[in-house]
Amino acid sequence: MMEMGRSRTFLSGAFVVVVTLGLAAAASAAGIPDLMAPLLAARERGAFGSVDGRAYAEPQRGGGEPTPYPAVSIMLMPRSTAFDGELDGIKASYRDSLDALLEAEPKVRTARVAFERALIEAGGGQLLLGESSSATGEFRFPQVPEGAWTLLAWREIPHAKAPAALKGNEARRFKDRPQVFGYTTVIFWRMPVEVKAGEAMTVRLHDRNQWLTAAREDRRIPDPNRPATLPPTSPPPR
């Protein structure tokens, strides 16, 4: 995690990601100066607005209180046609198979980190704004340069699972094979944000405007010297 001004930037979440810029990422990098220019100019002249928001689950019954989503990662990034196209392509095929579903989250993460790297290498690191929702689900970006932005947010829900027990010859034969210890549901929100100087914009992230729901398996090689334990889990969203 890096500090960018008064906001936090999430470069790779909880993972160390090795990124190789592909053709789509290279195309995105080629247009970086053009999309940075108006935002940097607005920053230079002090033309800032703010983006306030809240992440929550809507009440299941009328008159009930919404359930806040804490620890949601939220990013504001300069809007890029190439980056948006990458994300659209991932969503278009992520339900084609189980493999595609499991590949969706790493693909989104890789595309995001590649775009962040391109911005930083072009001198636009100050245009990567990140926050995390509070215990009440609230978040705030107090100073956002006027212009076109993309909001990308994600919430992770871990689910523990005991790996299949192997005995005898199978245990010896497959001792170095990774096993599934559970999975994590990753819920994404994505929306365009138009910031105007001197104005406050409000956004809401809830269960009815989610962009994509993916899954990431927890695959690791069991340690034969440690008893099997389950990782901590969180209750499913209400």
C-alpha atoms as a printed R data frame, in Angstrom:
    type eleno elety resid chain resno       x       y       z
1   ATOM     1    CA   MET     A     1   0.000   0.000   0.000
2   ATOM     2    CA   MET     A     2   1.359   3.416  -0.897
3   ATOM     3    CA   GLU     A     3   0.487   6.853   0.387
4   ATOM     4    CA   MET     A     4  -0.772   9.228  -2.284
5   ATOM     5    CA   GLY     A     5  -1.470  12.591  -0.709
6   ATOM     6    CA   ARG     A     6  -4.279  12.277   1.806
7   ATOM     7    CA   SER     A     7  -5.690   9.044   0.388
8   ATOM     8    CA   ARG     A     8  -4.422   5.496   0.309
9   ATOM     9    CA   THR     A     9  -3.672   3.581  -2.868
10  ATOM    10    CA   PHE     A    10  -4.297  -0.169  -3.109
11  ATOM    11    CA   LEU     A    11  -1.755  -1.459  -5.583
12  ATOM    12    CA   SER     A    12  -2.225  -5.181  -5.128
13  ATOM    13    CA   GLY     A    13  -4.559  -5.812  -2.211
14  ATOM    14    CA   ALA     A    14  -3.209  -8.609  -0.057
15  ATOM    15    CA   PHE     A    15  -1.291 -10.198  -2.878
16  ATOM    16    CA   VAL     A    16   2.087  -9.827  -4.508
17  ATOM    17    CA   VAL     A    17   1.274  -9.677  -8.203
18  ATOM    18    CA   VAL     A    18   3.814  -9.965 -10.980
19  ATOM    19    CA   VAL     A    19   2.390  -8.036 -13.902
20  ATOM    20    CA   THR     A    20   3.304  -8.462 -17.529
21  ATOM    21    CA   LEU     A    21   1.900  -5.720 -19.733
22  ATOM    22    CA   GLY     A    22   0.026  -7.330 -22.613
23  ATOM    23    CA   LEU     A    23  -1.239  -5.693 -25.755
24  ATOM    24    CA   ALA     A    24  -4.317  -4.242 -24.065
25  ATOM    25    CA   ALA     A    25  -2.285  -2.820 -21.184
26  ATOM    26    CA   ALA     A    26   0.268  -1.396 -23.621
27  ATOM    27    CA   ALA     A    27  -2.531   0.281 -25.547
28  ATOM    28    CA   SER     A    28  -3.822   1.732 -22.304
29  ATOM    29    CA   ALA     A    29  -0.362   3.042 -21.422
30  ATOM    30    CA   ALA     A    30  -0.069   4.712 -24.818
31  ATOM    31    CA   GLY     A    31  -3.003   7.023 -24.022
32  ATOM    32    CA   ILE     A    32  -2.004   7.756 -20.420
33  ATOM    33    CA   PRO     A    33  -0.668  11.314 -21.002
34  ATOM    34    CA   ASP     A    34  -3.893  12.364 -22.727
35  ATOM    35    CA   LEU     A    35  -6.184  11.168 -19.940
36  ATOM    36    CA   MET     A    36  -3.859  12.561 -17.255
37  ATOM    37    CA   ALA     A    37  -3.544  16.055 -18.736
38  ATOM    38    CA   PRO     A    38  -6.978  17.539 -17.825
39  ATOM    39    CA   LEU     A    39  -6.882  16.050 -14.322
40  ATOM    40    CA   LEU     A    40  -3.381  17.341 -13.629
41  ATOM    41    CA   ALA     A    41  -4.394  20.758 -14.959
42  ATOM    42    CA   ALA     A    42  -7.415  20.807 -12.632
43  ATOM    43    CA   ARG     A    43  -5.178  19.789  -9.739
44  ATOM    44    CA   GLU     A    44  -2.728  22.565 -10.569
45  ATOM    45    CA   ARG     A    45  -5.395  25.274 -10.549
46  ATOM    46    CA   GLY     A    46  -7.038  23.905  -7.388
47  ATOM    47    CA   ALA     A    47 -10.269  22.779  -9.075
48  ATOM    48    CA   PHE     A    48 -11.348  20.082  -6.624
49  ATOM    49    CA   GLY     A    49 -14.612  18.397  -5.813
50  ATOM    50    CA   SER     A    50 -15.315  15.633  -3.318
51  ATOM    51    CA   VAL     A    51 -16.721  12.108  -3.550
52  ATOM    52    CA   ASP     A    52 -18.569  10.750  -0.528
53  ATOM    53    CA   GLY     A    53 -20.088   7.328  -0.320
54  ATOM    54    CA   ARG     A    54 -21.388   4.424   1.659
55  ATOM    55    CA   ALA     A    55 -21.257   0.639   1.140
56  ATOM    56    CA   TYR     A    56 -24.099  -1.435   2.554
57  ATOM    57    CA   ALA     A    57 -26.660  -4.200   2.089
58  ATOM    58    CA   GLU     A    58 -30.201  -2.966   1.709
59  ATOM    59    CA   PRO     A    59 -32.697  -4.105   4.355
60  ATOM    60    CA   GLN     A    60 -34.623  -7.260   3.473
61  ATOM    61    CA   ARG     A    61 -37.821  -5.855   4.916
62  ATOM    62    CA   GLY     A    62 -39.419  -2.459   4.569
63  ATOM    63    CA   GLY     A    63 -38.477  -0.089   7.343
64  ATOM    64    CA   GLY     A    64 -35.379  -2.066   8.310
65  ATOM    65    CA   GLU     A    65 -31.904  -0.627   8.665
66  ATOM    66    CA   PRO     A    66 -29.228  -1.235   6.016
67  ATOM    67    CA   THR     A    67 -26.277  -3.403   7.004
68  ATOM    68    CA   PRO     A    68 -22.967  -1.559   6.507
69  ATOM    69    CA   TYR     A    69 -20.112  -3.130   4.574
70  ATOM    70    CA   PRO     A    70 -16.846  -2.290   6.370
71  ATOM    71    CA   ALA     A    71 -13.379  -2.764   4.873
72  ATOM    72    CA   VAL     A    72 -14.507  -2.325   1.264
73  ATOM    73    CA   SER     A    73 -11.548  -1.206  -0.888
74  ATOM    74    CA   ILE     A    74 -12.453   1.764  -3.083
75  ATOM    75    CA   MET     A    75 -10.338   3.303  -5.811
76  ATOM    76    CA   LEU     A    76 -10.768   6.355  -8.015
77  ATOM    77    CA   MET     A    77  -8.728   6.198 -11.216
78  ATOM    78    CA   PRO     A    78  -8.649   8.400 -14.315
79  ATOM    79    CA   ARG     A    79 -11.201   7.099 -16.786
80  ATOM    80    CA   SER     A    80  -9.574   5.121 -19.587
81  ATOM    81    CA   THR     A    81 -11.346   3.677 -22.611
82  ATOM    82    CA   ALA     A    82  -8.708   0.940 -22.925
83  ATOM    83    CA   PHE     A    83  -8.922  -0.065 -19.263
84  ATOM    84    CA   ASP     A    84 -12.725  -0.034 -19.388
85  ATOM    85    CA   GLY     A    85 -12.548  -2.253 -22.457
86  ATOM    86    CA   GLU     A    86 -10.386  -4.784 -20.612
87  ATOM    87    CA   LEU     A    87 -12.868  -4.941 -17.751
88  ATOM    88    CA   ASP     A    88 -15.813  -5.283 -20.138
89  ATOM    89    CA   GLY     A    89 -14.071  -8.203 -21.860
90  ATOM    90    CA   ILE     A    90 -13.478  -9.984 -18.555
91  ATOM    91    CA   LYS     A    91 -17.107  -9.669 -17.531
92  ATOM    92    CA   ALA     A    92 -18.404 -10.745 -20.935
93  ATOM    93    CA   SER     A    93 -16.894 -14.229 -20.588
94  ATOM    94    CA   TYR     A    94 -16.554 -14.870 -16.863
95  ATOM    95    CA   ARG     A    95 -19.668 -17.069 -16.714
96  ATOM    96    CA   ASP     A    96 -18.685 -19.263 -19.638
97  ATOM    97    CA   SER     A    97 -17.169 -21.957 -17.406
98  ATOM    98    CA   LEU     A    98 -15.977 -22.657 -13.876
99  ATOM    99    CA   ASP     A    99 -12.414 -21.931 -14.969
100 ATOM   100    CA   ALA     A   100 -13.484 -18.555 -16.370
101 ATOM   101    CA   LEU     A   101 -15.229 -17.733 -13.096
102 ATOM   102    CA   LEU     A   102 -12.096 -18.554 -11.089
103 ATOM   103    CA   GLU     A   103  -9.926 -16.567 -13.508
104 ATOM   104    CA   ALA     A   104 -12.082 -13.423 -13.423
105 ATOM   105    CA   GLU     A   105 -10.795 -11.977 -10.138
106 ATOM   106    CA   PRO     A   106  -7.078 -12.458 -10.967
107 ATOM   107    CA   LYS     A   107  -7.690 -10.941 -14.410
108 ATOM   108    CA   VAL     A   108  -9.406  -7.868 -12.944
109 ATOM   109    CA   ARG     A   109  -6.622  -7.498 -10.373
110 ATOM   110    CA   THR     A   110  -3.900  -7.881 -13.009
111 ATOM   111    CA   ALA     A   111  -5.542  -5.341 -15.330
112 ATOM   112    CA   ARG     A   112  -5.924  -2.878 -12.457
113 ATOM   113    CA   VAL     A   113  -2.326  -3.212 -11.274
114 ATOM   114    CA   ALA     A   114  -1.037  -2.859 -14.852
115 ATOM   115    CA   PHE     A   115  -3.047   0.337 -15.280
116 ATOM   116    CA   GLU     A   116  -1.777   1.667 -11.946
117 ATOM   117    CA   ARG     A   117   1.803   0.882 -12.941
118 ATOM   118    CA   ALA     A   118   1.378   2.671 -16.272
119 ATOM   119    CA   LEU     A   119   0.020   5.758 -14.501
120 ATOM   120    CA   ILE     A   120   2.849   5.774 -11.961
121 ATOM   121    CA   GLU     A   121   5.520   5.331 -14.634
122 ATOM   122    CA   ALA     A   122   3.982   8.236 -16.581
123 ATOM   123    CA   GLY     A   123   4.185  10.485 -13.514
124 ATOM   124    CA   GLY     A   124   0.503  10.284 -12.602
125 ATOM   125    CA   GLY     A   125   0.720   8.439  -9.298
126 ATOM   126    CA   GLN     A   126  -1.044  11.325  -7.544
127 ATOM   127    CA   LEU     A   127  -4.116  10.508  -9.639
128 ATOM   128    CA   LEU     A   128  -4.535   7.101  -7.966
129 ATOM   129    CA   LEU     A   129  -6.858   7.677  -5.028
130 ATOM   130    CA   GLY     A   130  -7.750   4.861  -2.648
131 ATOM   131    CA   GLU     A   131  -9.798   4.510   0.504
132 ATOM   132    CA   SER     A   132 -11.408   1.830   2.649
133 ATOM   133    CA   SER     A   133 -14.925   1.960   4.056
134 ATOM   134    CA   SER     A   134 -15.271   2.471   7.802
135 ATOM   135    CA   ALA     A   135 -17.174   0.326  10.302
136 ATOM   136    CA   THR     A   136 -20.323   2.202   9.255
137 ATOM   137    CA   GLY     A   137 -19.618   1.561   5.565
138 ATOM   138    CA   GLU     A   138 -18.751   5.206   4.870
139 ATOM   139    CA   PHE     A   139 -15.840   6.535   2.820
140 ATOM   140    CA   ARG     A   140 -14.751   9.938   1.570
141 ATOM   141    CA   PHE     A   141 -12.400  11.421  -1.006
142 ATOM   142    CA   PRO     A   142 -12.154  15.091   0.077
143 ATOM   143    CA   GLN     A   143 -10.044  16.461  -2.794
144 ATOM   144    CA   VAL     A   144 -10.588  15.017  -6.259
145 ATOM   145    CA   PRO     A   145  -9.496  16.990  -9.325
146 ATOM   146    CA   GLU     A   146 -12.354  17.964 -11.627
147 ATOM   147    CA   GLY     A   147 -12.840  15.541 -14.492
148 ATOM   148    CA   ALA     A   148 -13.753  12.005 -15.534
149 ATOM   149    CA   TRP     A   149 -12.961   9.151 -13.156
150 ATOM   150    CA   THR     A   150 -13.746   5.467 -12.751
151 ATOM   151    CA   LEU     A   151 -14.674   4.125  -9.320
152 ATOM   152    CA   LEU     A   152 -13.661   0.499  -8.777
153 ATOM   153    CA   ALA     A   153 -14.422  -1.111  -5.414
154 ATOM   154    CA   TRP     A   154 -14.308  -4.650  -4.075
155 ATOM   155    CA   ARG     A   155 -15.349  -6.583  -0.990
156 ATOM   156    CA   GLU     A   156 -13.861  -9.948  -0.017
157 ATOM   157    CA   ILE     A   157 -15.774 -12.650   1.883
158 ATOM   158    CA   PRO     A   158 -13.673 -15.698   2.883
159 ATOM   159    CA   HIS     A   159 -15.220 -19.159   3.183
160 ATOM   160    CA   ALA     A   160 -13.291 -21.892   4.991
161 ATOM   161    CA   LYS     A   161 -13.319 -25.498   3.819
162 ATOM   162    CA   ALA     A   162 -11.508 -28.572   5.109
163 ATOM   163    CA   PRO     A   163  -9.411 -30.148   2.332
164 ATOM   164    CA   ALA     A   164 -10.102 -33.721   1.347
165 ATOM   165    CA   ALA     A   165  -8.280 -36.159   3.610
166 ATOM   166    CA   LEU     A   166  -5.824 -38.424   1.795
167 ATOM   167    CA   LYS     A   167  -4.654 -41.689   3.301
168 ATOM   168    CA   GLY     A   168  -1.982 -44.279   2.689
169 ATOM   169    CA   ASN     A   169  -0.499 -44.355  -0.804
170 ATOM   170    CA   GLU     A   170  -2.578 -41.375  -1.937
171 ATOM   171    CA   ALA     A   171  -1.208 -39.203   0.877
172 ATOM   172    CA   ARG     A   172   2.359 -40.055  -0.110
173 ATOM   173    CA   ARG     A   173   1.737 -39.791  -3.831
174 ATOM   174    CA   PHE     A   174   0.009 -36.407  -3.725
175 ATOM   175    CA   LYS     A   175   1.809 -34.829  -0.768
176 ATOM   176    CA   ASP     A   176   3.145 -31.967  -2.936
177 ATOM   177    CA   ARG     A   177  -0.119 -31.297  -4.752
178 ATOM   178    CA   PRO     A   178  -1.963 -28.095  -3.707
179 ATOM   179    CA   GLN     A   179  -5.324 -28.643  -2.049
180 ATOM   180    CA   VAL     A   180  -8.314 -26.339  -1.767
181 ATOM   181    CA   PHE     A   181  -8.663 -24.951   1.762
182 ATOM   182    CA   GLY     A   182 -11.652 -22.793   0.879
183 ATOM   183    CA   TYR     A   183 -12.472 -19.875  -1.348
184 ATOM   184    CA   THR     A   184 -13.089 -16.151  -1.224
185 ATOM   185    CA   THR     A   185 -16.054 -14.452  -2.817
186 ATOM   186    CA   VAL     A   186 -14.970 -11.123  -4.317
187 ATOM   187    CA   ILE     A   187 -17.751  -8.638  -5.058
188 ATOM   188    CA   PHE     A   188 -16.885  -5.740  -7.364
189 ATOM   189    CA   TRP     A   189 -18.535  -2.388  -7.950
190 ATOM   190    CA   ARG     A   190 -17.639  -0.234 -10.927
191 ATOM   191    CA   MET     A   191 -19.109   3.084 -12.037
192 ATOM   192    CA   PRO     A   192 -18.162   6.279 -13.888
193 ATOM   193    CA   VAL     A   193 -17.784   9.376 -11.727
194 ATOM   194    CA   GLU     A   194 -17.902  12.942 -13.045
195 ATOM   195    CA   VAL     A   195 -16.326  15.327 -10.550
196 ATOM   196    CA   LYS     A   196 -17.052  19.061 -10.695
197 ATOM   197    CA   ALA     A   197 -15.070  21.728  -8.878
198 ATOM   198    CA   GLY     A   198 -16.668  22.900  -5.652
199 ATOM   199    CA   GLU     A   199 -19.322  20.180  -5.673
200 ATOM   200    CA   ALA     A   200 -19.802  17.091  -3.524
201 ATOM   201    CA   MET     A   201 -20.840  13.897  -5.260
202 ATOM   202    CA   THR     A   202 -22.481  11.036  -3.404
203 ATOM   203    CA   VAL     A   203 -22.215   7.381  -4.454
204 ATOM   204    CA   ARG     A   204 -23.826   4.289  -2.994
205 ATOM   205    CA   LEU     A   205 -22.419   0.759  -3.201
206 ATOM   206    CA   HIS     A   206 -25.010  -1.851  -2.337
207 ATOM   207    CA   ASP     A   207 -26.243  -5.303  -3.285
208 ATOM   208    CA   ARG     A   208 -28.378  -4.056  -6.195
209 ATOM   209    CA   ASN     A   209 -25.652  -2.234  -8.140
210 ATOM   210    CA   GLN     A   210 -22.816  -4.762  -7.956
211 ATOM   211    CA   TRP     A   211 -20.832  -5.058 -11.169
212 ATOM   212    CA   LEU     A   212 -19.313  -8.552 -10.915
213 ATOM   213    CA   THR     A   213 -19.144 -11.355  -8.359
214 ATOM   214    CA   ALA     A   214 -16.153 -13.687  -8.679
215 ATOM   215    CA   ALA     A   215 -14.469 -16.384  -6.607
216 ATOM   216    CA   ARG     A   216 -10.856 -17.073  -5.711
217 ATOM   217    CA   GLU     A   217  -9.781 -20.490  -4.438
218 ATOM   218    CA   ASP     A   218  -7.387 -20.825  -1.514
219 ATOM   219    CA   ARG     A   219  -4.955 -23.397  -2.925
220 ATOM   220    CA   ARG     A   220  -1.880 -24.360  -0.922
221 ATOM   221    CA   ILE     A   221   0.289 -27.352  -0.148
222 ATOM   222    CA   PRO     A   222  -0.587 -28.807   3.269
223 ATOM   223    CA   ASP     A   223   2.154 -28.717   5.901
224 ATOM   224    CA   PRO     A   224   2.569 -32.320   7.126
225 ATOM   225    CA   ASN     A   225   3.966 -31.071  10.442
226 ATOM   226    CA   ARG     A   226   0.920 -28.969  11.310
227 ATOM   227    CA   PRO     A   227  -2.557 -30.160  12.239
228 ATOM   228    CA   ALA     A   228  -5.263 -29.154   9.793
229 ATOM   229    CA   THR     A   229  -6.879 -25.855  10.740
230 ATOM   230    CA   LEU     A   230  -9.441 -23.755   8.992
231 ATOM   231    CA   PRO     A   231  -8.765 -20.105   8.152
232 ATOM   232    CA   PRO     A   232 -11.033 -17.504   9.780
233 ATOM   233    CA   THR     A   233 -14.256 -16.870   7.967
234 ATOM   234    CA   SER     A   234 -16.831 -14.124   7.833
235 ATOM   235    CA   PRO     A   235 -20.593 -14.562   7.843
236 ATOM   236    CA   PRO     A   236 -22.289 -14.329   4.441
237 ATOM   237    CA   PRO     A   237 -23.863 -10.976   3.515
238 ATOM   238    CA   ARG     A   238 -27.355 -10.480   4.821
